[in-house]
Amino acid sequence: MAHLEELHKASADKYLTMIKTRAEDAGVDCEIIYLMGESPLDGIMKVAKDKGCDLIYMASHSRSGIAGAILGTVTSKVLAHSNIPVLVHRCD
């Protein structure tokens, strides 16, 4: 189990470092936070509260058919449970 967690952490570090670099190159402040073991909804809500966020930004991938008619499960849950405004960006 520890080996699997290490693989997840290494994969997350790779992508989060890339995102942080792109944000900084664009002049955008970026703080990387990696949580393990929490549901995505609980993690997003906890960090937003702890950091005093006034907006939660989420990307939603475009899908066709029935899947395209609804937002992703995590996005839908955050929209339903957040007291903080949520901005959803549809990614194509």
ZARO-234185 format. One record per atom (N, C-alpha, C, CB): x, y, z; atom name. Coordinates in steps of 0.02 Angstrom, whole numbers, plus 50000, padded with zeros to 5 digits. Each point is the difference from the previous one (the first is absolute). Glycine has a CB too. Layout:
BEGIN
<rec><X>X</X><Y>Y</Y><Z>Z</Z><at>CA</at></rec>
...
***
This chain:
BEGIN
<rec><X>50041</X><Y>49940</Y><Z>50000</Z><at>N</at></rec>
<rec><X>49959</X><Y>50060</Y><Z>50000</Z><at>CA</at></rec>
<rec><X>50043</X><Y>50063</Y><Z>50000</Z><at>C</at></rec>
<rec><X>49910</X><Y>49937</Y><Z>50060</Z><at>CB</at></rec>
<rec><X>50144</X><Y>50063</Y><Z>49978</Z><at>N</at></rec>
<rec><X>50044</X><Y>50059</Y><Z>50003</Z><at>CA</at></rec>
<rec><X>50031</X><Y>50013</Y><Z>49931</Z><at>C</at></rec>
<rec><X>50024</X><Y>49977</Y><Z>50122</Z><at>CB</at></rec>
<rec><X>49992</X><Y>49969</Y><Z>49842</Z><at>N</at></rec>
<rec><X>50029</X><Y>50007</Y><Z>49933</Z><at>CA</at></rec>
<rec><X>49951</X><Y>50035</Y><Z>49953</Z><at>C</at></rec>
<rec><X>50070</X><Y>49896</Y><Z>50019</Z><at>CB</at></rec>
<rec><X>49866</X><Y>50085</Y><Z>49985</Z><at>N</at></rec>
<rec><X>49949</X><Y>50030</Y><Z>49959</Z><at>CA</at></rec>
<rec><X>49992</X><Y>50075</Y><Z>50016</Z><at>C</at></rec>
<rec><X>49940</X><Y>49889</Y><Z>49993</Z><at>CB</at></rec>
<rec><X>50062</X><Y>50127</Y><Z>50071</Z><at>N</at></rec>
<rec><X>49995</X><Y>50071</Y><Z>50020</Z><at>CA</at></rec>
<rec><X>50060</X><Y>50040</Y><Z>49974</Z><at>C</at></rec>
<rec><X>49937</X><Y>49965</Y><Z>50103</Z><at>CB</at></rec>
<rec><X>50122</X><Y>50004</Y><Z>49897</Z><at>N</at></rec>
<rec><X>50060</X><Y>50033</Y><Z>49974</Z><at>CA</at></rec>
<rec><X>49992</X><Y>50013</Y><Z>49925</Z><at>C</at></rec>
<rec><X>50070</X><Y>49945</Y><Z>50088</Z><at>CB</at></rec>
<rec><X>49902</X><Y>50007</Y><Z>49875</Z><at>N</at></rec>
<rec><X>49989</X><Y>50009</Y><Z>49928</Z><at>CA</at></rec>
<rec><X>49950</X><Y>50056</Y><Z>49987</Z><at>C</at></rec>
<rec><X>50025</X><Y>49879</Y><Z>49982</Z><at>CB</at></rec>
<rec><X>49922</X><Y>50123</Y><Z>50057</Z><at>N</at></rec>
<rec><X>49950</X><Y>50054</Y><Z>49993</Z><at>CA</at></rec>
<rec><X>50032</X><Y>50068</Y><Z>50014</Z><at>C</at></rec>
<rec><X>49908</X><Y>49920</Y><Z>50033</Z><at>CB</at></rec>
<rec><X>50131</X><Y>50084</Y><Z>50020</Z><at>N</at></rec>
<rec><X>50033</X><Y>50063</Y><Z>50019</Z><at>CA</at></rec>
<rec><X>50049</X><Y>50022</Y><Z>49946</Z><at>C</at></rec>
<rec><X>49988</X><Y>49969</Y><Z>50121</Z><at>CB</at></rec>
<rec><X>50050</X><Y>49984</Y><Z>49851</Z><at>N</at></rec>
<rec><X>50048</X><Y>50017</Y><Z>49948</Z><at>CA</at></rec>
<rec><X>49965</X><Y>50026</Y><Z>49937</Z><at>C</at></rec>
<rec><X>50079</X><Y>49913</Y><Z>50045</Z><at>CB</at></rec>
<rec><X>49866</X><Y>50055</Y><Z>49937</Z><at>N</at></rec>
<rec><X>49961</X><Y>50021</Y><Z>49942</Z><at>CA</at></rec>
<rec><X>49970</X><Y>50070</Y><Z>50012</Z><at>C</at></rec>
<rec><X>49974</X><Y>49879</Y><Z>49973</Z><at>CB</at></rec>
<rec><X>49998</X><Y>50131</Y><Z>50086</Z><at>N</at></rec>
<rec><X>49971</X><Y>50065</Y><Z>50018</Z><at>CA</at></rec>
<rec><X>50053</X><Y>50054</Y><Z>49999</Z><at>C</at></rec>
<rec><X>49912</X><Y>49943</Y><Z>50070</Z><at>CB</at></rec>
<rec><X>50147</X><Y>50043</Y><Z>49959</Z><at>N</at></rec>
<rec><X>50054</X><Y>50049</Y><Z>50002</Z><at>CA</at></rec>
<rec><X>50020</X><Y>50021</Y><Z>49930</Z><at>C</at></rec>
<rec><X>50041</X><Y>49950</Y><Z>50107</Z><at>CB</at></rec>
<rec><X>49962</X><Y>50002</Y><Z>49847</Z><at>N</at></rec>
<rec><X>50019</X><Y>50014</Y><Z>49931</Z><at>CA</at></rec>
<rec><X>49952</X><Y>50050</Y><Z>49968</Z><at>C</at></rec>
<rec><X>50050</X><Y>49885</Y><Z>49990</Z><at>CB</at></rec>
<rec><X>49886</X><Y>50101</Y><Z>50015</Z><at>N</at></rec>
<rec><X>49950</X><Y>50043</Y><Z>49968</Z><at>CA</at></rec>
<rec><X>49991</X><Y>50066</Y><Z>50038</Z><at>C</at></rec>
<rec><X>49943</X><Y>49899</Y><Z>49958</Z><at>CB</at></rec>
<rec><X>50059</X><Y>50100</Y><Z>50107</Z><at>N</at></rec>
<rec><X>49991</X><Y>50062</Y><Z>50038</Z><at>CA</at></rec>
<rec><X>50059</X><Y>50047</Y><Z>49990</Z><at>C</at></rec>
<rec><X>49932</X><Y>49937</Y><Z>50084</Z><at>CB</at></rec>
<rec><X>50128</X><Y>50036</Y><Z>49910</Z><at>N</at></rec>
<rec><X>50059</X><Y>50041</Y><Z>49987</Z><at>CA</at></rec>
<rec><X>49994</X><Y>50033</Y><Z>49932</Z><at>C</at></rec>
<rec><X>50071</X><Y>49924</Y><Z>50071</Z><at>CB</at></rec>
<rec><X>49905</X><Y>50039</Y><Z>49879</Z><at>N</at></rec>
<rec><X>49990</X><Y>50027</Y><Z>49934</Z><at>CA</at></rec>
<rec><X>49948</X><Y>50057</Y><Z>50002</Z><at>C</at></rec>
<rec><X>50029</X><Y>49888</Y><Z>49949</Z><at>CB</at></rec>
<rec><X>49917</X><Y>50102</Y><Z>50087</Z><at>N</at></rec>
<rec><X>49948</X><Y>50052</Y><Z>50005</Z><at>CA</at></rec>
<rec><X>50027</X><Y>50062</Y><Z>50035</Z><at>C</at></rec>
<rec><X>49912</X><Y>49910</Y><Z>50004</Z><at>CB</at></rec>
<rec><X>50126</X><Y>50079</Y><Z>50050</Z><at>N</at></rec>
<rec><X>50029</X><Y>50057</Y><Z>50037</Z><at>CA</at></rec>
<rec><X>50047</X><Y>50040</Y><Z>49956</Z><at>C</at></rec>
<rec><X>49990</X><Y>49935</Y><Z>50107</Z><at>CB</at></rec>
<rec><X>50051</X><Y>50030</Y><Z>49854</Z><at>N</at></rec>
<rec><X>50047</X><Y>50034</Y><Z>49955</Z><at>CA</at></rec>
<rec><X>49963</X><Y>50041</Y><Z>49948</Z><at>C</at></rec>
<rec><X>50082</X><Y>49908</Y><Z>50018</Z><at>CB</at></rec>
<rec><X>49866</X><Y>50064</Y><Z>49953</Z><at>N</at></rec>
<rec><X>49961</X><Y>50037</Y><Z>49950</Z><at>CA</at></rec>
<rec><X>49965</X><Y>50060</Y><Z>50031</Z><at>C</at></rec>
<rec><X>49983</X><Y>49894</Y><Z>49936</Z><at>CB</at></rec>
<rec><X>49991</X><Y>50099</Y><Z>50124</Z><at>N</at></rec>
<rec><X>49967</X><Y>50056</Y><Z>50034</Z><at>CA</at></rec>
<rec><X>50051</X><Y>50055</Y><Z>50013</Z><at>C</at></rec>
<rec><X>49917</X><Y>49922</Y><Z>50053</Z><at>CB</at></rec>
<rec><X>50140</X><Y>50061</Y><Z>49973</Z><at>N</at></rec>
<rec><X>50052</X><Y>50050</Y><Z>50016</Z><at>CA</at></rec>
<rec><X>50025</X><Y>50034</Y><Z>49937</Z><at>C</at></rec>
<rec><X>50033</X><Y>49934</Y><Z>50101</Z><at>CB</at></rec>
<rec><X>49975</X><Y>50027</Y><Z>49844</Z><at>N</at></rec>
<rec><X>50021</X><Y>50029</Y><Z>49936</Z><at>CA</at></rec>
<rec><X>49949</X><Y>50052</Y><Z>49975</Z><at>C</at></rec>
<rec><X>50061</X><Y>49893</Y><Z>49972</Z><at>CB</at></rec>
<rec><X>49875</X><Y>50097</Y><Z>50046</Z><at>N</at></rec>
<rec><X>49947</X><Y>50046</Y><Z>49980</Z><at>CA</at></rec>
<rec><X>49991</X><Y>50056</Y><Z>50051</Z><at>C</at></rec>
<rec><X>49944</X><Y>49906</Y><Z>49940</Z><at>CB</at></rec>
<rec><X>50097</X><Y>50095</Y><Z>50112</Z><at>N</at></rec>
<rec><X>49995</X><Y>50052</Y><Z>50051</Z><at>CA</at></rec>
<rec><X>49945</X><Y>49990</Y><Z>50050</Z><at>C</at></rec>
<rec><X>50045</X><Y>50076</Y><Z>49917</Z><at>CB</at></rec>
<rec><X>49933</X><Y>49861</Y><Z>50091</Z><at>N</at></rec>
<rec><X>49946</X><Y>49984</Y><Z>50046</Z><at>CA</at></rec>
<rec><X>50029</X><Y>49965</Y><Z>50061</Z><at>C</at></rec>
<rec><X>49917</X><Y>49990</Y><Z>49905</Z><at>CB</at></rec>
<rec><X>50068</X><Y>50035</Y><Z>50155</Z><at>N</at></rec>
<rec><X>50022</X><Y>49966</Y><Z>50061</Z><at>CA</at></rec>
<rec><X>49966</X><Y>49932</Y><Z>50004</Z><at>C</at></rec>
<rec><X>50018</X><Y>50111</Y><Z>50059</Z><at>CB</at></rec>
<rec><X>50020</X><Y>49839</Y><Z>49963</Z><at>N</at></rec>
<rec><X>49973</X><Y>49933</Y><Z>50002</Z><at>CA</at></rec>
<rec><X>50029</X><Y>49963</Y><Z>50060</Z><at>C</at></rec>
<rec><X>49985</X><Y>49999</Y><Z>49874</Z><at>CB</at></rec>
<rec><X>49972</X><Y>49974</Y><Z>50167</Z><at>N</at></rec>
<rec><X>50022</X><Y>49958</Y><Z>50056</Z><at>CA</at></rec>
<rec><X>49975</X><Y>49929</Y><Z>49987</Z><at>C</at></rec>
<rec><X>49998</X><Y>50099</Y><Z>50081</Z><at>CB</at></rec>
<rec><X>50047</X><Y>49853</Y><Z>49924</Z><at>N</at></rec>
<rec><X>49983</X><Y>49930</Y><Z>49988</Z><at>CA</at></rec>
<rec><X>49982</X><Y>49967</Y><Z>50067</Z><at>C</at></rec>
<rec><X>50077</X><Y>49996</Y><Z>49899</Z><at>CB</at></rec>
<rec><X>49865</X><Y>49972</Y><Z>50102</Z><at>N</at></rec>
<rec><X>49978</X><Y>49963</Y><Z>50059</Z><at>CA</at></rec>
<rec><X>49980</X><Y>49930</Y><Z>49977</Z><at>C</at></rec>
<rec><X>49960</X><Y>50106</Y><Z>50059</Z><at>CB</at></rec>
<rec><X>50070</X><Y>49844</Y><Z>49971</Z><at>N</at></rec>
<rec><X>49986</X><Y>49931</Y><Z>49983</Z><at>CA</at></rec>
<rec><X>49970</X><Y>49965</Y><Z>50061</Z><at>C</at></rec>
<rec><X>50095</X><Y>49998</Y><Z>49916</Z><at>CB</at></rec>
<rec><X>49845</X><Y>49975</Y><Z>50076</Z><at>N</at></rec>
<rec><X>49968</X><Y>49965</Y><Z>50054</Z><at>CA</at></rec>
<rec><X>49990</X><Y>49927</Y><Z>49980</Z><at>C</at></rec>
<rec><X>49942</X><Y>50105</Y><Z>50038</Z><at>CB</at></rec>
<rec><X>50068</X><Y>49851</Y><Z>50009</Z><at>N</at></rec>
<rec><X>49990</X><Y>49929</Y><Z>49987</Z><at>CA</at></rec>
<rec><X>49951</X><Y>49973</Y><Z>50052</Z><at>C</at></rec>
<rec><X>50117</X><Y>49988</Y><Z>49951</Z><at>CB</at></rec>
<rec><X>49836</X><Y>49972</Y><Z>50026</Z><at>N</at></rec>
<rec><X>49956</X><Y>49965</Y><Z>50047</Z><at>CA</at></rec>
<rec><X>49934</X><Y>50034</Y><Z>50013</Z><at>C</at></rec>
<rec><X>50101</X><Y>49958</Y><Z>50049</Z><at>CB</at></rec>
<rec><X>49887</X><Y>50100</Y><Z>49922</Z><at>N</at></rec>
<rec><X>49936</X><Y>50033</Y><Z>50009</Z><at>CA</at></rec>
<rec><X>49961</X><Y>49995</Y><Z>49935</Z><at>C</at></rec>
<rec><X>50048</X><Y>50080</Y><Z>50086</Z><at>CB</at></rec>
<rec><X>49887</X><Y>49924</Y><Z>49918</Z><at>N</at></rec>
<rec><X>49961</X><Y>50003</Y><Z>49938</Z><at>CA</at></rec>
<rec><X>50016</X><Y>50066</Y><Z>49966</Z><at>C</at></rec>
<rec><X>49907</X><Y>49927</Y><Z>50048</Z><at>CB</at></rec>
<rec><X>50088</X><Y>50076</Y><Z>49886</Z><at>N</at></rec>
<rec><X>50014</X><Y>50064</Y><Z>49966</Z><at>CA</at></rec>
<rec><X>49957</X><Y>50057</Y><Z>50027</Z><at>C</at></rec>
<rec><X>50032</X><Y>49935</Y><Z>49898</Z><at>CB</at></rec>
<rec><X>49904</X><Y>50052</Y><Z>50113</Z><at>N</at></rec>
<rec><X>49956</X><Y>50051</Y><Z>50027</Z><at>CA</at></rec>
<rec><X>50025</X><Y>50025</Y><Z>50068</Z><at>C</at></rec>
<rec><X>49904</X><Y>49949</Y><Z>49939</Z><at>CB</at></rec>
<rec><X>50110</X><Y>50006</Y><Z>50107</Z><at>N</at></rec>
<rec><X>50023</X><Y>50019</Y><Z>50066</Z><at>CA</at></rec>
<rec><X>50066</X><Y>50038</Y><Z>49997</Z><at>C</at></rec>
<rec><X>49941</X><Y>49901</Y><Z>50048</Z><at>CB</at></rec>
<rec><X>50105</X><Y>50076</Y><Z>49909</Z><at>N</at></rec>
<rec><X>50064</X><Y>50034</Y><Z>49994</Z><at>CA</at></rec>
<rec><X>49994</X><Y>50070</Y><Z>49972</Z><at>C</at></rec>
<rec><X>50052</X><Y>49890</Y><Z>49983</Z><at>CB</at></rec>
<rec><X>49908</X><Y>50118</Y><Z>49965</Z><at>N</at></rec>
<rec><X>49989</X><Y>50066</Y><Z>49970</Z><at>CA</at></rec>
<rec><X>49968</X><Y>50048</Y><Z>50051</Z><at>C</at></rec>
<rec><X>49988</X><Y>49947</Y><Z>49886</Z><at>CB</at></rec>
<rec><X>49961</X><Y>50029</Y><Z>50148</Z><at>N</at></rec>
<rec><X>49965</X><Y>50043</Y><Z>50048</Z><at>CA</at></rec>
<rec><X>50045</X><Y>50018</Y><Z>50059</Z><at>C</at></rec>
<rec><X>49892</X><Y>49948</Y><Z>49966</Z><at>CB</at></rec>
<rec><X>50148</X><Y>50005</Y><Z>50058</Z><at>N</at></rec>
<rec><X>50045</X><Y>50012</Y><Z>50057</Z><at>CA</at></rec>
<rec><X>50053</X><Y>50052</Y><Z>49982</Z><at>C</at></rec>
<rec><X>49982</X><Y>49882</Y><Z>50039</Z><at>CB</at></rec>
<rec><X>50050</X><Y>50109</Y><Z>49903</Z><at>N</at></rec>
<rec><X>50052</X><Y>50047</Y><Z>49980</Z><at>CA</at></rec>
<rec><X>49971</X><Y>50070</Y><Z>49987</Z><at>C</at></rec>
<rec><X>50065</X><Y>49905</Y><Z>49950</Z><at>CB</at></rec>
<rec><X>49878</X><Y>50098</Y><Z>50017</Z><at>N</at></rec>
<rec><X>49968</X><Y>50065</Y><Z>49987</Z><at>CA</at></rec>
<rec><X>49986</X><Y>50037</Y><Z>50065</Z><at>C</at></rec>
<rec><X>49949</X><Y>49955</Y><Z>49894</Z><at>CB</at></rec>
<rec><X>50026</X><Y>50008</Y><Z>50156</Z><at>N</at></rec>
<rec><X>49985</X><Y>50031</Y><Z>50065</Z><at>CA</at></rec>
<rec><X>50064</X><Y>50020</Y><Z>50036</Z><at>C</at></rec>
<rec><X>49895</X><Y>49931</Y><Z>50008</Z><at>CB</at></rec>
<rec><X>50154</X><Y>50022</Y><Z>49995</Z><at>N</at></rec>
<rec><X>50063</X><Y>50014</Y><Z>50036</Z><at>CA</at></rec>
<rec><X>50038</X><Y>50058</Y><Z>49969</Z><at>C</at></rec>
<rec><X>50006</X><Y>49880</Y><Z>50030</Z><at>CB</at></rec>
<rec><X>49990</X><Y>50129</Y><Z>49905</Z><at>N</at></rec>
<rec><X>50037</X><Y>50053</Y><Z>49966</Z><at>CA</at></rec>
<rec><X>49959</X><Y>50065</Y><Z>49994</Z><at>C</at></rec>
<rec><X>50061</X><Y>49911</Y><Z>49937</Z><at>CB</at></rec>
<rec><X>49877</X><Y>50088</Y><Z>50086</Z><at>N</at></rec>
<rec><X>49958</X><Y>50059</Y><Z>49996</Z><at>CA</at></rec>
<rec><X>49983</X><Y>50021</Y><Z>49928</Z><at>C</at></rec>
<rec><X>50051</X><Y>50036</Y><Z>50107</Z><at>CB</at></rec>
<rec><X>49940</X><Y>49915</Y><Z>49850</Z><at>N</at></rec>
<rec><X>49987</X><Y>50014</Y><Z>49930</Z><at>CA</at></rec>
<rec><X>49932</X><Y>50035</Y><Z>49991</Z><at>C</at></rec>
<rec><X>50069</X><Y>49899</Y><Z>49967</Z><at>CB</at></rec>
<rec><X>49929</X><Y>50146</Y><Z>49985</Z><at>N</at></rec>
<rec><X>49937</X><Y>50032</Y><Z>49985</Z><at>CA</at></rec>
<rec><X>49971</X><Y>49976</Y><Z>49934</Z><at>C</at></rec>
<rec><X>50038</X><Y>50100</Y><Z>50063</Z><at>CB</at></rec>
<rec><X>49996</X><Y>49852</Y><Z>49905</Z><at>N</at></rec>
<rec><X>49976</X><Y>49969</Y><Z>49938</Z><at>CA</at></rec>
<rec><X>50034</X><Y>49933</Y><Z>49991</Z><at>C</at></rec>
<rec><X>49980</X><Y>50113</Y><Z>49948</Z><at>CB</at></rec>
<rec><X>49981</X><Y>49838</Y><Z>50028</Z><at>N</at></rec>
<rec><X>50027</X><Y>49935</Y><Z>49982</Z><at>CA</at></rec>
<rec><X>49995</X><Y>49995</Y><Z>49924</Z><at>C</at></rec>
<rec><X>49967</X><Y>49945</Y><Z>50112</Z><at>CB</at></rec>
<rec><X>50088</X><Y>50043</Y><Z>49854</Z><at>N</at></rec>
<rec><X>50002</X><Y>49992</Y><Z>49928</Z><at>CA</at></rec>
<rec><X>50007</X><Y>49926</Y><Z>49984</Z><at>C</at></rec>
<rec><X>50052</X><Y>50115</Y><Z>49984</Z><at>CB</at></rec>
<rec><X>49905</X><Y>49861</Y><Z>49971</Z><at>N</at></rec>
<rec><X>50004</X><Y>49929</Y><Z>49980</Z><at>CA</at></rec>
<rec><X>49993</X><Y>49996</Y><Z>49925</Z><at>C</at></rec>
<rec><X>49951</X><Y>49963</Y><Z>50110</Z><at>CB</at></rec>
<rec><X>50086</X><Y>49990</Y><Z>49861</Z><at>N</at></rec>
<rec><X>49994</X><Y>49986</Y><Z>49928</Z><at>CA</at></rec>
<rec><X>49954</X><Y>49941</Y><Z>49992</Z><at>C</at></rec>
<rec><X>50116</X><Y>50046</Y><Z>49976</Z><at>CB</at></rec>
<rec><X>49843</X><Y>49957</Y><Z>49971</Z><at>N</at></rec>
<rec><X>49955</X><Y>49945</Y><Z>49984</Z><at>CA</at></rec>
<rec><X>50013</X><Y>49981</Y><Z>49928</Z><at>C</at></rec>
<rec><X>49912</X><Y>50038</Y><Z>50084</Z><at>CB</at></rec>
<rec><X>50105</X><Y>49899</Y><Z>49904</Z><at>N</at></rec>
<rec><X>50015</X><Y>49978</Y><Z>49932</Z><at>CA</at></rec>
<rec><X>49937</X><Y>49992</Y><Z>49959</Z><at>C</at></rec>
<rec><X>50102</X><Y>49941</Y><Z>50043</Z><at>CB</at></rec>
<rec><X>49902</X><Y>50081</Y><Z>49895</Z><at>N</at></rec>
<rec><X>49943</X><Y>49993</Y><Z>49954</Z><at>CA</at></rec>
<rec><X>49991</X><Y>49927</Y><Z>49982</Z><at>C</at></rec>
<rec><X>50018</X><Y>50116</Y><Z>49955</Z><at>CB</at></rec>
<rec><X>49921</X><Y>49862</Y><Z>50046</Z><at>N</at></rec>
<rec><X>49984</X><Y>49932</Y><Z>49980</Z><at>CA</at></rec>
<rec><X>49940</X><Y>50004</Y><Z>49953</Z><at>C</at></rec>
<rec><X>50045</X><Y>49950</Y><Z>50109</Z><at>CB</at></rec>
<rec><X>49947</X><Y>50000</Y><Z>49851</Z><at>N</at></rec>
<rec><X>49943</X><Y>49999</Y><Z>49955</Z><at>CA</at></rec>
<rec><X>49945</X><Y>49955</Y><Z>50028</Z><at>C</at></rec>
<rec><X>50075</X><Y>50021</Y><Z>49901</Z><at>CB</at></rec>
<rec><X>49866</X><Y>49983</Y><Z>50070</Z><at>N</at></rec>
<rec><X>49945</X><Y>49958</Y><Z>50022</Z><at>CA</at></rec>
<rec><X>49975</X><Y>50017</Y><Z>50069</Z><at>C</at></rec>
<rec><X>50046</X><Y>49911</Y><Z>49929</Z><at>CB</at></rec>
<rec><X>49929</X><Y>50039</Y><Z>50105</Z><at>N</at></rec>
<rec><X>49971</X><Y>50010</Y><Z>50067</Z><at>CA</at></rec>
<rec><X>50052</X><Y>50027</Y><Z>50048</Z><at>C</at></rec>
<rec><X>49919</X><Y>49907</Y><Z>49978</Z><at>CB</at></rec>
<rec><X>50142</X><Y>50066</Y><Z>50018</Z><at>N</at></rec>
<rec><X>50053</X><Y>50024</Y><Z>50045</Z><at>CA</at></rec>
<rec><X>50013</X><Y>50075</Y><Z>49991</Z><at>C</at></rec>
<rec><X>50052</X><Y>49886</Y><Z>49997</Z><at>CB</at></rec>
<rec><X>49937</X><Y>50140</Y><Z>49943</Z><at>N</at></rec>
<rec><X>50010</X><Y>50071</Y><Z>49988</Z><at>CA</at></rec>
<rec><X>49946</X><Y>50044</Y><Z>50029</Z><at>C</at></rec>
<rec><X>50059</X><Y>49968</Y><Z>49898</Z><at>CB</at></rec>
<rec><X>49885</X><Y>50002</Y><Z>50118</Z><at>N</at></rec>
<rec><X>49944</X><Y>50038</Y><Z>50027</Z><at>CA</at></rec>
<rec><X>50007</X><Y>50016</Y><Z>50074</Z><at>C</at></rec>
<rec><X>49928</X><Y>49947</Y><Z>49915</Z><at>CB</at></rec>
<rec><X>50116</X><Y>50018</Y><Z>50119</Z><at>N</at></rec>
<rec><X>50010</X><Y>50012</Y><Z>50072</Z><at>CA</at></rec>
<rec><X>50073</X><Y>50013</Y><Z>50014</Z><at>C</at></rec>
<rec><X>49902</X><Y>49927</Y><Z>50027</Z><at>CB</at></rec>
<rec><X>50111</X><Y>50108</Y><Z>50027</Z><at>N</at></rec>
<rec><X>50069</X><Y>50012</Y><Z>50020</Z><at>CA</at></rec>
<rec><X>50029</X><Y>49938</Y><Z>50033</Z><at>C</at></rec>
<rec><X>49975</X><Y>50121</Y><Z>50016</Z><at>CB</at></rec>
<rec><X>50090</X><Y>49878</Y><Z>49993</Z><at>N</at></rec>
<rec><X>50032</X><Y>49945</Y><Z>50034</Z><at>CA</at></rec>
<rec><X>49974</X><Y>49992</Y><Z>50071</Z><at>C</at></rec>
<rec><X>50102</X><Y>50017</Y><Z>49930</Z><at>CB</at></rec>
<rec><X>49905</X><Y>49924</Y><Z>50096</Z><at>N</at></rec>
<rec><X>49974</X><Y>49985</Y><Z>50066</Z><at>CA</at></rec>
<rec><X>50029</X><Y>50044</Y><Z>50054</Z><at>C</at></rec>
<rec><X>49984</X><Y>49883</Y><Z>49963</Z><at>CB</at></rec>
<rec><X>50082</X><Y>50126</Y><Z>50037</Z><at>N</at></rec>
<rec><X>50033</X><Y>50041</Y><Z>50052</Z><at>CA</at></rec>
<rec><X>49977</X><Y>50073</Y><Z>49992</Z><at>C</at></rec>
<rec><X>50101</X><Y>49922</Y><Z>50003</Z><at>CB</at></rec>
<rec><X>49898</X><Y>50103</Y><Z>49936</Z><at>N</at></rec>
<rec><X>49979</X><Y>50068</Y><Z>49989</Z><at>CA</at></rec>
<rec><X>49928</X><Y>50011</Y><Z>50024</Z><at>C</at></rec>
<rec><X>50077</X><Y>50007</Y><Z>49901</Z><at>CB</at></rec>
<rec><X>49879</X><Y>49946</Y><Z>50083</Z><at>N</at></rec>
<rec><X>49931</X><Y>50004</Y><Z>50022</Z><at>CA</at></rec>
<rec><X>49994</X><Y>50001</Y><Z>50076</Z><at>C</at></rec>
<rec><X>49965</X><Y>49941</Y><Z>49896</Z><at>CB</at></rec>
<rec><X>50075</X><Y>50017</Y><Z>50137</Z><at>N</at></rec>
<rec><X>49999</X><Y>49997</Y><Z>50073</Z><at>CA</at></rec>
<rec><X>50025</X><Y>50065</Y><Z>50031</Z><at>C</at></rec>
<rec><X>50017</X><Y>49877</Y><Z>49994</Z><at>CB</at></rec>
<rec><X>50037</X><Y>50151</Y><Z>49978</Z><at>N</at></rec>
<rec><X>50026</X><Y>50063</Y><Z>50026</Z><at>CA</at></rec>
<rec><X>49948</X><Y>50055</Y><Z>49991</Z><at>C</at></rec>
<rec><X>50118</X><Y>49964</Y><Z>49974</Z><at>CB</at></rec>
<rec><X>49851</X><Y>50039</Y><Z>49967</Z><at>N</at></rec>
<rec><X>49948</X><Y>50050</Y><Z>49989</Z><at>CA</at></rec>
<rec><X>49942</X><Y>49994</Y><Z>50050</Z><at>C</at></rec>
<rec><X>50031</X><Y>50000</Y><Z>49878</Z><at>CB</at></rec>
<rec><X>49952</X><Y>49938</Y><Z>50138</Z><at>N</at></rec>
<rec><X>49944</X><Y>49988</Y><Z>50046</Z><at>CA</at></rec>
<rec><X>50016</X><Y>50015</Y><Z>50072</Z><at>C</at></rec>
<rec><X>49961</X><Y>49914</Y><Z>49922</Z><at>CB</at></rec>
<rec><X>50103</X><Y>50078</Y><Z>50098</Z><at>N</at></rec>
<rec><X>50017</X><Y>50005</Y><Z>50071</Z><at>CA</at></rec>
<rec><X>50038</X><Y>50064</Y><Z>50020</Z><at>C</at></rec>
<rec><X>50003</X><Y>49878</Y><Z>49998</Z><at>CB</at></rec>
<rec><X>50020</X><Y>50160</Y><Z>49953</Z><at>N</at></rec>
<rec><X>50043</X><Y>50057</Y><Z>50016</Z><at>CA</at></rec>
<rec><X>49960</X><Y>50062</Y><Z>50018</Z><at>C</at></rec>
<rec><X>50085</X><Y>49953</Y><Z>49924</Z><at>CB</at></rec>
<rec><X>49938</X><Y>50082</Y><Z>50128</Z><at>N</at></rec>
<rec><X>49974</X><Y>50066</Y><Z>50017</Z><at>CA</at></rec>
<rec><X>50041</X><Y>50054</Y><Z>49965</Z><at>C</at></rec>
<rec><X>49960</X><Y>49957</Y><Z>50111</Z><at>CB</at></rec>
<rec><X>50094</X><Y>50021</Y><Z>49857</Z><at>N</at></rec>
<rec><X>50045</X><Y>50045</Y><Z>49963</Z><at>CA</at></rec>
<rec><X>49980</X><Y>49997</Y><Z>49927</Z><at>C</at></rec>
<rec><X>50096</X><Y>49983</Y><Z>50084</Z><at>CB</at></rec>
<rec><X>49904</X><Y>50073</Y><Z>49879</Z><at>N</at></rec>
<rec><X>49985</X><Y>49997</Y><Z>49929</Z><at>CA</at></rec>
<rec><X>50047</X><Y>49952</Y><Z>49964</Z><at>C</at></rec>
<rec><X>49958</X><Y>50118</Y><Z>50005</Z><at>CB</at></rec>
<rec><X>50015</X><Y>49847</Y><Z>49945</Z><at>N</at></rec>
<rec><X>50038</X><Y>49952</Y><Z>49960</Z><at>CA</at></rec>
<rec><X>49997</X><Y>50021</Y><Z>49927</Z><at>C</at></rec>
<rec><X>49976</X><Y>49906</Y><Z>50083</Z><at>CB</at></rec>
<rec><X>50082</X><Y>50102</Y><Z>49886</Z><at>N</at></rec>
<rec><X>50005</X><Y>50017</Y><Z>49930</Z><at>CA</at></rec>
<rec><X>50020</X><Y>49936</Y><Z>49963</Z><at>C</at></rec>
<rec><X>50031</X><Y>50122</Y><Z>50024</Z><at>CB</at></rec>
<rec><X>49927</X><Y>49856</Y><Z>49929</Z><at>N</at></rec>
<rec><X>50013</X><Y>49939</Y><Z>49962</Z><at>CA</at></rec>
<rec><X>50019</X><Y>50020</Y><Z>49929</Z><at>C</at></rec>
<rec><X>49919</X><Y>49932</Y><Z>50072</Z><at>CB</at></rec>
<rec><X>50139</X><Y>50045</Y><Z>49907</Z><at>N</at></rec>
<rec><X>50025</X><Y>50013</Y><Z>49933</Z><at>CA</at></rec>
<rec><X>49994</X><Y>49937</Y><Z>49959</Z><at>C</at></rec>
<rec><X>50080</X><Y>50088</Y><Z>50042</Z><at>CB</at></rec>
<rec><X>49884</X><Y>49916</Y><Z>49903</Z><at>N</at></rec>
<rec><X>49991</X><Y>49941</Y><Z>49957</Z><at>CA</at></rec>
<rec><X>50061</X><Y>49994</Y><Z>49954</Z><at>C</at></rec>
<rec><X>49873</X><Y>50012</Y><Z>50004</Z><at>CB</at></rec>
<rec><X>50162</X><Y>49933</Y><Z>50003</Z><at>N</at></rec>
<rec><X>50060</X><Y>49988</Y><Z>49961</Z><at>CA</at></rec>
<rec><X>49983</X><Y>49956</Y><Z>49940</Z><at>C</at></rec>
<rec><X>50073</X><Y>50011</Y><Z>50103</Z><at>CB</at></rec>
<rec><X>49948</X><Y>50008</Y><Z>49839</Z><at>N</at></rec>
<rec><X>49988</X><Y>49960</Y><Z>49940</Z><at>CA</at></rec>
<rec><X>50061</X><Y>49960</Y><Z>49982</Z><at>C</at></rec>
<rec><X>49919</X><Y>50083</Y><Z>49959</Z><at>CB</at></rec>
***
